[in-house]
Amino acid sequence: MISKVYTAALMGIDAYKVEVETHAEGNVPFFTIVGLPDNAVKESRERVVSAIKNSGYKFVYQKRITINLAPADIKKEGSSYDLPIAVGIMTTQEMIEPGKLNDYIILGELALDGSIRPVHGSLSIAIAAEKMGYKGIILPEENAREASMGSPELDVIPAAHLTDVVNFLNGQLQIDPFKTDIHELFREGQKSKFDFADVKGQEHVKRALEVAAAGGHNIIMVGPPGSGKTMLAKRFATILPPLSLEEAIQTTKIHSISGLLKNNHGLVATRPFRSPHHTISDAALVGGGKYPKPGEVSLSHHGVLFLDELPEFKKNVLEVMRQPMEDGYVTISRASMSLTYPANFLLAAAMNPCPCGYFGDPTRSCTCPPPQIQRYLAKVSGPLLDRIDIHIEVPAVKFKELSSDRKGEPSAKIRERVEQARNVQQKRFESETDLFSNADMQAAEIRKFCKIDEVGQELLKTAINKLGLSARAYDRILKVSRTIADLAKEESILPEHISEAIQYRSLDRDIWS
């Protein structure tokens, strides 16, 4: 007898249909799984047999059982095939009526006692199931909230035990589809425990972060230990425009396939903030592995990637990040497949001005010789700095500011100004399909949208000649000036906007070399 059960597998952040075909015949005990299964799928044989027996069903092992996972030319990995394999076997042994099998995508990992454990990627699978025209999806209870985000039209059937699935498919148990108010969950999830009001002093750094958020500019903060660089970076995401529902679902898909969603949170409603340690490998940062998984650049999609102690990262790790910073996605190629993950993030980096951290500090003397400082700064390559528009110095906070009871401006107020500037940019770039913010502008768009008068030209010339700014700083200053003008609600870029933008190029000046 042959049965056919439908499940799904992940390819990147999307899912595709997998047919679990089960064939049972003869009187010779044999059990095999074909269709390029990995070790986790092959081991499902033991889990499935134990789960069926411990759920009170009679498992007839005196048959040759063949499980085929189609399409057979794509690698199958993970434990989510346990439940559909069990359903397929029980259908061939006439314990399950086949009538409903064509209506549902089924997935879940089985424990030896028959209970169903959560799996990764249920949101992507639910979205794919709705597109493929299935009535619903049967999956673990813990994944129900997440899967219900995929489509309000899809019946999400949560199951805690194998017996629940069997009785449901046989019409002996009614399981109400799991429903959730996605908009209410979205509003609740947007709350953050971080706020710029908690930061004492550093007003000029807050201003630089506001400019970076308004124009989508990458930023690097340079200052001594304890000056508040990490504290400021953690609050950077709170002044970015709120995630749209579409952005939230795309971000949630990435976190779902990585297994990073909390049980009671079916949606990532706030912009992600990722802060990997400087010992991270290049595969962990951009994604990879034998079976490619998203890296930190993809987990930061629509959010902030914070790299603290930037020069301490391995050089090859920083260099592989250049392509996703430029393109907004990362492609991972292997012999058997090539996967693309989105990676549209804002980079916030931090570093000390020298190895000891006190170069230029007015209260503590630097112990580093000039060649050592130069080698330290050279660890951050020119091509990487080319992709960072704003450099800002972060001095140590004075005691007077630390001891003050005065609170800073809250994130909500700053975010309002950022959103207004972003709206201006959206209108400006309506005819430019690939542009979403000022930071995305290339040479042609800079010439078109960043025109300056003779006074501004003279100011830029003086900055490059007198302050020792590099040639690469020219376009960066113009783009940042455009953002500053947008924040000031000015149609034209004025000299004061250029003056402020020039201040945000610290690492281009001769004093750092």
C-alpha positions in Angstrom: 0.0 0.0 0.0 1.2 3.5 -0.8 0.3 6.7 1.1 1.3 10.3 0.4 1.7 13.0 3.0 2.7 16.6 2.4 5.2 18.6 4.4 7.7 21.4 3.5 11.4 22.1 3.7 13.3 25.4 3.9 15.4 26.9 1.1 16.9 30.1 2.3 14.1 32.0 4.0 11.4 30.4 1.8 9.8 27.0 1.8 9.0 24.4 -0.8 6.7 21.4 -0.8 8.1 17.9 0.1 6.0 14.8 -0.6 6.5 12.0 2.0 5.6 8.8 0.1 5.3 5.6 2.1 5.2 2.1 0.6 4.6 -1.0 2.7 4.6 -4.5 1.3 5.7 -8.1 2.0 6.5 -9.9 5.2 10.1 -9.1 5.7 10.9 -6.4 8.4 12.7 -3.5 6.7 12.6 0.2 7.1 14.5 2.7 4.9 14.3 6.4 4.1 15.4 7.7 0.7 15.5 11.1 -0.9 18.8 12.5 0.3 18.0 12.5 4.1 20.6 13.8 6.5 21.5 12.0 9.7 18.6 13.7 11.7 16.1 12.5 9.1 17.6 9.0 9.1 17.3 8.8 12.8 13.7 9.7 12.7 13.0 6.0 12.0 13.7 5.2 15.7 11.8 8.2 17.0 8.8 7.4 14.8 8.6 3.7 15.7 8.8 4.4 19.4 6.3 7.3 19.3 3.7 5.1 17.5 4.1 2.2 20.0 4.1 4.5 23.1 1.0 6.3 21.8 -0.9 3.0 22.1 -1.0 2.0 18.5 0.1 -1.4 17.2 3.1 -1.0 14.9 3.3 -3.9 12.4 7.1 -4.3 11.7 6.7 -7.4 9.6 6.6 -5.3 6.4 9.1 -3.7 4.1 8.6 0.0 4.6 10.1 2.5 2.2 9.9 6.3 2.8 10.7 8.5 -0.1 11.1 12.3 0.4 10.4 14.0 -3.0 11.9 15.8 -4.7 14.7 13.3 -4.2 17.6 15.4 -5.6 17.4 18.1 -2.8 19.0 17.5 0.6 16.5 17.0 3.5 17.6 18.0 6.9 16.2 18.5 10.4 13.6 16.7 12.6 10.4 18.2 11.2 9.8 15.1 9.0 9.1 12.9 12.0 5.3 13.7 12.2 4.6 13.3 8.4 6.6 10.1 8.3 4.6 8.7 11.2 1.3 9.8 9.6 2.4 8.1 6.3 3.2 4.8 8.0 0.0 4.8 10.0 -2.0 5.5 6.9 -0.4 2.5 5.1 -1.4 0.4 8.1 -4.9 1.7 8.0 -4.8 3.5 11.3 -5.4 6.9 9.6 -8.1 7.6 7.0 -6.4 9.3 4.0 -9.3 11.6 3.2 -7.8 14.8 4.8 -4.2 14.3 3.9 -4.4 16.3 0.7 -5.6 19.4 2.6 -2.8 19.9 5.0 0.9 20.5 5.3 2.2 18.4 8.3 5.4 19.0 10.3 6.8 18.4 13.7 9.4 16.5 15.7 8.3 13.5 17.7 9.4 12.6 21.2 9.7 8.9 22.1 6.4 9.1 24.1 4.5 10.6 21.1 4.5 14.2 22.2 5.3 16.8 19.4 8.2 19.1 19.8 8.6 22.5 18.0 10.6 23.0 14.8 12.2 25.9 13.0 10.8 27.9 10.1 7.1 27.4 10.6 6.3 30.9 9.5 8.0 30.4 6.1 6.2 27.1 5.8 2.8 28.5 6.6 3.3 31.3 4.0 4.3 28.7 1.4 1.3 26.5 2.3 -1.1 29.3 1.8 0.4 30.2 -1.6 0.3 26.5 -2.6 -3.5 26.4 -1.9 -3.6 24.1 1.1 -6.5 24.4 3.6 -4.2 24.4 6.6 -1.1 23.3 8.4 -0.8 20.8 11.2 2.2 21.5 13.5 3.4 21.6 17.2 1.5 23.8 19.6 4.6 25.9 20.3 4.8 26.9 16.7 1.1 27.9 16.3 1.4 31.6 17.1 4.3 32.0 14.8 2.6 30.1 11.9 -0.6 32.1 12.3 1.3 35.2 11.2 1.6 33.8 7.7 -2.0 34.2 6.5 -5.4 34.8 8.2 -7.0 32.4 5.7 -4.8 29.4 6.6 -6.1 27.0 9.2 -3.3 26.5 11.7 -4.0 23.3 13.6 -1.9 23.0 16.8 -1.2 19.5 18.1 0.5 18.4 21.4 0.6 14.7 20.8 0.6 12.1 17.9 -2.8 10.9 19.1 -4.2 14.4 18.6 -3.1 14.3 14.9 -4.5 10.8 14.4 -7.9 11.6 15.9 -8.1 14.9 14.0 -7.4 13.3 10.6 -9.9 10.5 11.4 -12.6 13.0 12.3 -12.7 11.9 15.9 -11.4 15.1 17.4 -12.2 18.8 16.6 -9.2 21.1 16.9 -10.1 24.8 16.4 -7.6 26.6 14.2 -5.3 28.9 16.1 -6.1 32.6 15.6 -4.2 35.7 16.7 -4.7 39.4 16.3 -1.6 40.1 14.3 -2.0 43.9 14.5 -2.5 43.8 18.3 0.6 41.5 18.6 2.5 43.9 16.4 1.6 46.9 18.5 2.5 45.1 21.8 5.8 43.8 20.4 7.0 47.3 19.5 7.8 48.3 23.1 11.5 48.6 23.9 13.3 48.8 27.3 15.9 51.1 25.8 15.6 54.8 25.5 17.9 57.7 24.6 16.5 59.6 27.7 18.7 57.3 29.8 21.9 58.6 28.2 23.7 61.4 30.1 25.5 64.0 28.0 27.0 63.1 24.6 24.5 65.4 22.8 26.7 65.7 19.7 26.9 61.8 19.4 23.1 61.6 19.8 22.8 64.1 17.0 25.2 62.1 14.8 23.1 58.9 15.5 19.9 60.9 14.6 21.5 61.9 11.2 22.6 58.3 10.6 19.0 57.0 11.3 17.4 59.7 9.2 19.5 59.0 6.1 20.2 55.3 6.6 23.9 56.0 7.1 26.4 53.6 8.6 28.2 55.1 11.6 31.4 54.5 13.6 32.0 55.8 17.1 35.6 56.5 18.3 36.3 57.1 21.9 38.0 55.8 25.1 36.6 52.9 27.2 33.6 53.8 29.3 32.5 56.8 27.2 29.1 55.2 26.4 29.6 53.9 22.9 27.8 50.6 23.6 25.0 52.3 25.5 24.4 54.6 22.6 24.5 51.9 20.0 21.9 49.8 21.9 19.5 52.7 21.7 20.2 53.4 18.0 17.4 51.0 16.8 14.9 52.9 19.0 15.1 56.0 16.8 14.8 54.2 13.5 11.3 54.3 11.9 9.1 51.5 13.2 9.0 48.3 11.2 6.2 47.9 8.8 4.2 44.7 9.0 5.8 43.4 5.8 9.3 44.1 7.2 8.4 42.5 10.5 7.2 39.3 8.8 10.4 39.1 6.7 12.5 39.7 9.7 10.6 37.1 11.7 11.1 34.5 8.9 14.9 34.9 9.3 14.8 34.5 13.1 12.3 31.6 12.7 14.6 29.5 10.5 17.5 30.2 12.9 15.4 29.0 15.9 15.7 32.4 17.7 12.0 33.1 18.2 10.8 33.0 21.8 7.9 30.6 22.5 5.4 33.4 23.2 6.6 35.8 20.5 5.3 34.9 17.1 6.5 38.2 15.6 9.7 40.3 15.6 8.0 43.7 15.9 11.0 45.8 16.9 14.1 46.4 14.7 16.7 43.8 15.5 19.9 44.7 17.3 22.8 42.2 17.0 26.1 42.6 18.6 28.5 39.6 17.8 31.7 39.2 19.7 34.9 40.1 17.9 36.0 36.4 17.9 33.2 35.6 15.4 34.1 33.7 12.3 33.3 34.9 8.8 30.7 32.1 8.3 28.9 33.1 11.5 28.9 36.7 10.5 27.7 36.5 6.9 26.2 33.0 7.0 27.4 29.6 5.9 28.1 26.1 7.2 27.7 22.7 5.6 24.0 23.4 5.3 24.0 27.2 5.0 22.3 29.2 7.7 21.8 32.9 8.1 24.6 34.9 9.7 24.6 37.9 11.9 24.2 40.3 8.9 20.9 38.6 8.0 19.7 38.4 11.6 20.3 42.2 11.6 18.0 42.6 8.5 15.9 45.8 8.9 17.8 46.6 12.1 21.3 47.4 13.5 24.5 45.4 13.4 26.8 46.6 16.2 30.5 45.7 15.9 32.2 46.7 19.1 36.0 46.9 19.2 36.1 46.9 15.4 39.9 46.6 14.9 39.8 43.4 17.0 37.8 41.6 14.5 39.8 39.4 12.1 40.5 41.2 8.9 39.0 38.5 6.7 35.8 38.7 8.7 35.5 42.4 8.1 36.3 42.1 4.4 33.5 39.5 3.7 31.0 42.0 5.1 31.7 44.5 2.4 29.5 42.8 -0.2 26.3 42.5 1.9 26.8 46.2 3.0 26.8 47.2 -0.6 24.1 44.9 -2.0 21.7 44.4 0.9 21.8 40.7 0.6 24.3 37.8 0.9 24.7 34.8 -1.4 26.1 31.6 0.0 27.3 29.1 -2.6 27.9 25.4 -2.1 28.4 22.5 -4.5 24.8 21.4 -4.1 23.0 24.7 -3.7 23.2 28.5 -3.7 21.2 30.4 -1.2 20.4 34.1 -0.9 19.6 35.7 2.5 18.5 39.4 2.9 21.0 41.6 4.8 19.8 45.2 4.6 21.1 46.5 7.9 22.6 49.6 9.4 26.2 49.2 10.7 27.1 50.8 14.0 30.7 50.2 14.9 32.8 51.3 17.8 36.5 51.5 18.5 39.1 53.0 20.7 41.4 55.7 19.2 44.4 53.5 20.0 45.2 50.2 21.7 45.2 51.6 25.2 42.1 53.7 24.4 43.3 57.1 25.6 44.9 58.8 22.6 43.7 62.4 22.6 42.1 62.1 26.0 42.6 65.3 28.0 42.6 63.6 31.4 44.6 60.4 30.8 47.8 60.0 28.8 48.2 57.6 26.0 51.0 55.0 26.4 50.9 53.9 22.7 53.8 54.8 20.4 52.7 56.4 17.1 53.6 53.4 14.9 51.4 51.2 17.2 48.5 53.6 16.8 48.9 53.6 13.1 48.9 49.8 12.9 45.9 49.6 15.1 43.9 52.0 12.9 45.1 50.3 9.7 43.2 47.1 10.8 40.1 48.8 9.5 40.6 48.9 5.8 39.9 51.8 3.5 37.2 49.9 1.4 35.3 49.2 4.6 35.5 52.8 5.8 34.3 53.8 2.3 31.0 52.2 3.3 30.7 54.1 6.6 29.4 57.7 6.1 29.6 59.0 9.6 32.7 59.0 11.9 32.0 60.6 15.3 34.3 61.1 18.3 32.9 60.0 21.7 34.8 61.7 24.6 34.5 60.5 28.2 31.5 61.9 30.0 32.2 64.6 32.6 31.2 64.1 36.2 28.9 67.1 36.1 26.8 65.4 33.3 26.9 62.0 35.0 25.6 63.4 38.3 22.9 65.5 36.7 19.2 64.6 37.3 18.3 66.0 34.0 17.0 63.4 31.5 17.9 63.5 27.8 15.5 63.7 24.9 13.4 60.5 24.6 13.8 58.2 21.7 10.2 58.9 20.6 10.8 62.6 19.9 14.0 61.9 18.0 12.2 59.1 16.0 9.5 61.6 14.9 12.1 63.8 13.3 13.7 60.8 11.7 10.4 59.6 10.2 9.7 63.1 8.8 13.2 63.1 7.1 12.5 59.6 5.7 9.2 60.7 4.3 11.0 63.5 2.4 13.4 61.0 1.0 10.6 58.6 -0.1 9.0 61.4 -2.1 12.3 62.4 -3.6 13.1 58.9 -4.7 9.7 57.9 -6.0 11.0 57.6 -9.5 14.2 55.8 -8.4 13.2 52.2 -7.8 16.4 51.1 -6.1 16.7 54.1 -3.7 15.1 54.2 -0.2 17.3 56.6 1.7 20.1 59.1 1.1 22.7 56.6 2.0 21.7 54.5 -1.1 22.6 57.3 -3.5 25.4 56.6 -6.0 27.4 59.2 -8.0 24.6 60.0 -10.5 22.0 60.6 -7.8 24.5 62.6 -5.7 25.0 65.0 -8.7 21.2 65.2 -9.2 20.0 65.6 -5.6 23.0 67.1 -3.7 23.7 70.3 -5.6 25.5 73.0 -3.6 26.2 76.7 -4.2 29.7 78.3 -4.6 30.0 79.0 -0.9 29.4 75.3 -0.2 31.9 74.3 -2.9 34.5 76.6 -1.3 33.8 75.1 2.1 34.3 71.6 0.8 37.5 72.6 -1.0 38.9 74.1 2.2 38.0 71.0 4.2 39.7 68.6 1.9 42.8 70.8 1.5 43.2 72.2 5.1 41.9 69.3 7.2 43.5 66.6 5.2 40.2 64.9 4.3 40.6 62.1 1.8 38.9 62.1 -1.6 36.5 59.4 -0.6 35.1 61.8 2.0 33.7 64.1 -0.7 30.7 62.0 -1.7 30.1 61.0 1.9 29.9 64.6 3.1 27.4 65.5 0.3 25.1 62.6 1.2 25.2 63.3 4.9 24.7 67.1 4.1 21.5 66.1 2.2 20.2 64.2 5.3 21.0 67.1 7.6 19.1 69.4 5.2 16.2 67.0 5.2 16.1 67.0 9.0 16.1 70.9 8.9 13.3 70.7 6.4 15.4 72.6 3.9 15.1 72.1 0.1 18.7 73.2 -0.6 21.9 72.1 1.1 23.2 75.1 3.0 26.8 75.8 4.1 25.9 75.0 7.8 24.7 71.6 6.7 28.0 71.0 4.9 30.0 72.2 8.0 28.2 69.7 10.2 28.8 66.9 7.8 32.5 67.7 7.6 32.7 67.1 11.4 31.6 63.5 10.8 34.7 62.5 9.0 37.2 62.1 11.9 38.9 59.0 10.6 39.8 60.7 7.3 41.9 63.4 9.0 45.6 63.5 9.2 45.6 63.7 13.0 44.6 60.0 13.1 47.5 58.8 11.0 
